[in-house]
Amino acid sequence: MQLTIQGTDGRQVPIDVNKKKLSQQKLQVFFDEEETQSKGKRKRFVGVLLMPAPPETVWSVLCNFDVMGDYIPYLAYYKTRHVLKTDDSGQTTEALIEGKLKVPVLTVEYTLFVSFFPDRYRVEWRLLQEEQVAQYNQQGLDIKACTGGLKDVDGYGYVLPYDDDRSQSIYIYAPVVETSIPLPGFAEKMVTKTVTTGYMHGIRDRVKQISK
């Protein structure tokens, strides 16, 4: 089974997904090497997992950052600090969201700029750098800068219907986590893999819970 990953840089990357593993709700992880304007090439983890619910149900879970700390491993909390934009129906389309991540080799607090695209069941995020935090603070918005340990965080996730009756969905999650503290290559990869696995399974379990 082939899926096409739609990145934030406009590229469309085909990946071969094992349909049997997908139907068994087994997480499949791929790598996408992308070219950036300022950082050269870097590898992005891409997680693919079947969700036992329609896209709109999965989307409702993805949008609710403020309770993710209750069920996502290694995530102490997320909380929406400021809603920047909403659409005509009142749904949030841009927000500043503060989080705290605790993995075996790293504990850090940070703020993300998060964009929501309800019409595509897609969410994108990026870490606010120090100068961006300073700009928001000058505007009177109380935003927390990264406490150290992270160099960059960005990514995207989106939901696709799996079958014609839309009773199941495919969730694609593609993060990049780069640390600013010296870590062996295997440790840095472990951070991203740990975050990806815990997050994907946590989302699936939450979807199951609210679908009962």
N, C-alpha and C positions, 0 to 999 in steps of 0.2 A: 504494500500500500504506500503510495507516494503522497506526501504533503508538501506544500510550498510555504516556507516560512517568510513572512513579510516583515522585514526589519525596519528600523527607524531611519535608515539611510537610503531607503528606496529600493534596495535590492530584494529580489525574490529568490530564495535558495531552496531547491528541492531536497527533501530528505526521505529516505526509505524507512518507513515505520513497519515494525512487525505486527501484523494485524492480530495474530493470536495473542501476543503479549498485551496488545492494546485492549482486546476484549476481556482479558483477565484482570484488567486494571493494574497492570504492572508498569511502573515508571520506566520510560526509556529516555536516555540522555544522549545528546549529540553535541558536536562542537561546530561552531561556525567561526572561521577566521575572517575577521573584517578589517578593512583598511580605514584608518582614521586620518583626519587632516593634521592633527597635532601629536598623536600618540603612536603613529606607525601601525603595525599589525597587532591585533590582540585576539585572543580566543574568547568566544562567548559560549557559555553553557546554554543548551536548549533542552528543556524538559518537556516531554509529551505524556499526557496521562488522560485516560478516559474518566469522565465524570458521570455518575449515575443520575443525571437530572437534565432538564432542558437548559439551553443556553441562558435564558433569562434568570433561572434560579441560580446558576453558577455566577452570573454577573452580579446578582444582588449580594453574594458573598464577597466577591472581589472589590466591590465598591465600599464595603463597610470596614475600612481600615481600623476603626477605633476599638473593635473587639478582637482583632487578630491576635493580640497578645494572650488571649485566653486559650487559644488552641494551636498556635504555631510554635513548634519547638525552637528554642534558642532566641525567641523574640520576647523581650521583657514587656514591651508595649509599643503601640502606635497611638498617636492622638492627633486629631486635626487641629492645627493651630490657627489657620486662617483659610477661609474659602475665598478665593480670588475671583472666580467667575462661575456663573450658572447659565443653563440654557433656558429657553422659553418655558419649559415645563418645571423649572426649579431644580433640576438635577445639577449637581456639582460637575463642572468641566475642568476647573483648575483649582488646586489647593496646595497649601504648605502643610506637610505632615511630619511631625517629630517622631522619632523612633529610638529604641535602644536595643542593640543586638548583643547577645552573649553566646559566643561559641567557645570551644575549648582553648583556642589560642588568642582570643580577641574579645574585648568588651568595649563598646563604643556607643556614644549617643550622637545623633545627627538629625538633620532636617532634609526632607526630600521635596522637590517640586514635582507634583503629580498631575498628569493630564488624563482626563477621562473622556472616552469617545463612546457614548451609549449606543449610537446607531451601528457601531461595529463591534460592540462588546470588547472593547480594547482599552487598556490602561498602560501609560508610559510614565517612567519616573527617572529622576536624576538627582544626584547629591548637590546640595547648595554649597558652593565654595565660599571661602571667607569673605571675599569682596562682595559676593551676592548677599550674604547675610548682613554685611554692613549697610548695603543699600536699602534693604528692607527695614533694618533698624532705624535708618535715617527717615524713613517714611512713617515711622511710628508703629511698625509691626514688631512685636517681641518674638524674635526668632533665635533659636539656639544654634550656635556653630558646632561643627563636628568637634568632639572632645579629643580626637587624636586616634591614630591607628588606621584610619581609612584614607586612602588617596582618592578613590573615585567609586561611585556606585551608580549604575544606570541600568535600565532594562525595560522590557515590555512584556505584556501578557495579553492573550486574547482567547476568545471562545468560539468554537465552530460547532455546528450541529453534526452529530455522528451518523444519524440515520434519518430516513425520510419523515418519520413522525416526530422527530426532534425530542425523543424521550431520553436520549443520552447526548453528551457533548464531549468534544476534545478540547482540553485546555493546554495551551502552549505558553510556556514561561521561559523567558530568555534574559537572565541577569548577567551582569558583570560586577564583580566585587574585587577591587584592587586595594591592597594594604599599603600604608606608608611606612610601616615599621618593617625592618628586615626580617623576612621569613624565608625558609627554604621553599623551593618551588613546590614540593609535594604538600607543604603546609598551606600555602596560598590556594592551591587547587582544592585542598580539603575544605577550606573555608567556604568556597563557592559551592562545592558538591554537597556539603552538609546543609547549607542554607537552602539549596535547591530541593534536596530530598525532603527535608523537614517541612518546607513550605508547601510543596506539592501534595504530600500526604495529609498535611493539616487541612488544606483547602478541600480535598476529597472527603475527608472525614466530616468536616463541617457541612458540606453539601449533603452528605448522607443523613446527618442529624436533622437538618431543617426540612428534608424531603420526607421524613417519616409521617 
